[in-house]
Structures are given as C-alpha cells and as structure tokens.
Amino acid sequence: MTATNIAFTILIKINGRQREFNFRKRSDSNYDTDTNDEQSNRYIFRMEKMEGNWKIIGKALPEWLLQSETLISEALEQNKV
C-alpha cells in the first residue's frame, strides 16, 4: 500500500480580507487545516464531514473563523481532491 500526501491551498475572502487556508487530506478523508490572522497567529484545526456537512473541529479558535464555517465548507467542497 502506498501513502499519498494530498495538500492544497485555497484563498477565501472573509470579513473583507483574503485568507489563505492550507488543507492536507487525512487517511480518514477529513482534512487537517491551518490559517493565520493579521498578527500572524496560526490556527490549526480539522475539517470533518458530519452528516454530509463539513464542520470545524479545534480548540481556542477565534470567532471570525468559527463564524466562517459555511464559507470554508463551500470552498473545500468545490476544491477537494
């Protein structure tokens, strides 16, 4: 069995700012994801498919990120590998 590393980046406009989201596909078909804010704080979380919808799973995430779950989910669905 060969391990395949699938990773990609998507630019998503949130609150008037372009944000870069990096996705890395996990063996369970979910994605490890990271992004940063204006102060260069990096946020690492997982996008997990639950009942047909992508959900943000993580700790100590900022409100702007949690409120953008639908935008991030739509972009992931359009670009997923």
C-alpha positions as CSV (number, residue, x, y, z in Angstrom):
1,M,0.0,0.0,0.0
2,T,1.4,3.4,-1.0
3,A,0.8,6.5,1.2
4,T,-0.3,9.6,-0.8
5,N,0.1,13.0,0.6
6,I,-2.6,15.4,-0.8
7,A,-2.3,19.0,0.1
8,F,-3.6,22.2,-1.4
9,T,-4.2,25.9,-0.6
10,I,-7.4,27.9,-1.1
11,L,-7.8,31.7,-0.8
12,I,-11.1,32.6,0.9
13,K,-12.4,36.1,1.4
14,I,-13.6,36.5,5.0
15,N,-14.6,39.9,6.5
16,G,-13.2,41.7,3.5
17,R,-9.8,40.1,3.7
18,Q,-8.2,37.3,1.6
19,R,-7.2,34.5,3.9
20,E,-5.0,31.5,2.9
21,F,-6.2,28.1,4.1
22,N,-3.9,25.1,3.8
23,F,-5.6,21.7,3.6
24,R,-3.9,18.3,4.0
25,K,-6.1,15.2,3.4
26,R,-6.1,12.6,6.2
27,S,-6.4,8.9,5.7
28,D,-10.0,9.1,7.1
29,S,-10.9,11.6,4.2
30,N,-11.1,14.6,6.6
31,Y,-8.6,17.5,6.3
32,D,-6.0,19.0,8.7
33,T,-6.3,22.7,8.1
34,D,-4.4,25.8,9.0
35,T,-4.7,29.6,8.5
36,N,-3.4,32.7,10.2
37,D,-4.7,36.1,11.2
38,E,-3.4,39.7,10.8
39,Q,-1.0,39.3,13.7
40,S,0.5,36.1,12.2
41,N,-1.1,33.8,14.8
42,R,-1.5,30.4,13.2
43,Y,-4.7,28.4,13.8
44,I,-4.7,24.7,13.3
45,F,-7.9,22.7,13.1
46,R,-9.6,19.8,11.3
47,M,-12.4,19.9,8.8
48,E,-14.5,16.9,9.4
49,K,-17.5,15.7,7.4
50,M,-20.5,15.1,9.7
51,E,-23.9,14.2,8.4
52,G,-23.0,15.5,4.9
53,N,-21.6,18.8,6.1
54,W,-18.0,20.0,6.8
55,K,-17.5,21.1,10.4
56,I,-14.6,22.9,12.0
57,I,-13.1,20.8,14.9
58,G,-10.5,22.6,17.0
59,K,-9.7,24.3,20.3
60,A,-9.2,28.0,21.1
61,L,-10.2,29.2,17.6
62,P,-11.2,32.8,17.0
63,E,-14.9,33.7,16.5
64,W,-14.2,35.0,12.9
65,L,-13.0,31.5,12.0
66,L,-15.9,29.7,13.6
67,Q,-18.5,32.1,12.0
68,S,-16.9,31.4,8.6
69,E,-17.5,27.6,8.7
70,T,-20.0,27.8,5.8
71,L,-17.7,29.8,3.6
72,I,-14.8,27.4,4.3
73,S,-17.0,24.4,3.8
74,E,-18.2,25.6,0.4
75,A,-14.7,26.4,-0.8
76,L,-13.5,23.0,0.4
77,E,-16.3,21.2,-1.3
78,Q,-15.6,22.9,-4.6
79,N,-11.8,22.2,-4.4
80,K,-11.5,18.9,-2.6
81,V,-9.4,16.1,-4.0
